[in-house]
């Protein structure tokens, strides 16, 4: 009987003390936000994609005919519109800062080499049936942009915009009245760019992205020269370019998951 009373007393003591001890035990700490992936840091990477554009060239017919026959010979205005397409490949470097707590602001410099090119043929009405072959190339596309994004942990949705430059080459070749001609012009055109994309950090330091960019370079004169015939003249070029690209970035100094 005495042992039974002692056993009951011990059981009662444990029943009373259990909740008290449990209340005194520290709860398991939740993972703080700071321990999640952060886009704060700098990165460097590369990209590849495709580009396509439109170049309205006015007036290559006047350039050729007035060079051979004298200024004022050509009355009509002709606009030729090559649409260059090709591959773009290049690299980018930038830095981001994450704040409040899911917004990301950053700056990025990028440069792409390009194989974008296209040709158009146009008739020379003052020397039928002669024609001129008009060729347009975009060889280089650098940019400096600011980007603003919204982070969903290790996924970043962003928009970007800034200043851009197009390195272009133009050729107008053919023959006029049996005499060959070969005009060439180089143009470095400053304009602006806007775009957006999604960046996915799939490891602690590496992320992959897909991006669309629109470039606008407006109107500008290009000096065309034919060194063989010692001719020169201006054509007006209006152009825009669109690029879709994918790439990889290596992030440095970014916080871990």
Steps between C-alpha positions, in 0.01 A plus 500: 500500500780733588675427166179565311460841666861594412448397136183706472672802652790474252262475206307805620822698540609415147159598361520841668866568421487391133316804358710734712826353369368507145409867537853576616665326200606737216301475176681403176604823333360571154746564221538880481445677166864606497603135463306462176648575157584867449564673168731753665842471341679516168511263205668428169380274223433430135204477265394378155187569301345629182449851369285654232461859391373744242711764328329758275774634270420820305624565224755256350365556146571871520845424646597296192330699223601845625858380547521402132275765342530794737297641790131544428482227236276281718153640569321216678578385855558128555504319834642149523425296813733206571398290801821357648480176699768294665666371816610714793759381751670693778536566869370712786614626839294668768406549864165472681361609836196336661282707735154540658524188505432357152587789265829495311673792329819472299721621220635293211743543215470262205655459157405269214668414175250439221468326164181691411493590130269526203497631141249666267521572127374828356481615138688799359240667273749736331705200378264212432525208560780570749437432868667570834542239772446659842648306792458578872698339784479544877830384648499627859234577766625635836270645767497646850171448684329530836273214599220474755369163607284309744651195668304188589778342703745371234292616199528860380253668264646823363470788256793704371578811298787725407736616227621285210726518198486323162812441295378472139643461151323584173593414140348615170652312206426441133569665165372815328528518121760225507713663773520307829448684828547396863385740771574416863401673824560437869269631771514493881149602603402591859142426606298347780387154605227349718434139585424243764545141603515238771813388687509168692774425753528122482805469729666717762704693242352422157186636333344458155290763326288563193455859379340714229648839399374770264748754357402829334759710315286748308614691190857586410717574198769255390790610281543257208827498304614329179881520501540359148287764328575762770129550573338582835156594626251463781213260556246526783454190716220439748526177697379286787616159624343228714696229681398185691780336698576243768802499727684400816630720783752424773415693818768626738449621860130411494342367819425128506174316535 
